[in-house]
């Protein structure tokens, strides 16, 4: 079964307009400098995320484009990741590029049939308002896997 991803976009201009714009510009500049300071930084755009699998309650494999796989190590996992009818929610604030674990604001939620539009977006990745009870997940580390590391993942846990 392919797990679904829900992407929620939040406006950076919610509180104070000037403070929101300044924070967004600082965040974008920080991400750009982090990416250029470390050319091997594992960056991707949130719209390239096509699916996910969880081999245990503290690890996620993200399918990016057709062949790339990223591993997300979680600080405190959730047994809900192992349930069959759940989806991830990724809230995007500001830039939609993901270059480190801190760029991921993740939640896991049960599918209850309301508020989730399956199949909208890119290759079955859903965009919508979410459904079910949200459990926050704290990403500790983001790693782009090599082809050899991807090949070592058991087929039932490969997200692509």
Protein Blocks (a to p, Z undefined) as FASTA:
>chain_A
ZZddddddddfklmmmklmmmmmmmmmmmmmmmmmmmmmbccddfklpgbdcdfbfkbcc
ddehjlbccddddfbdcfklmpmbbcdddddehjabdfbfklpccdddddehiopaghia
jehiacdebeajddddddfbdcdddfklmmmpcfklpmZZ
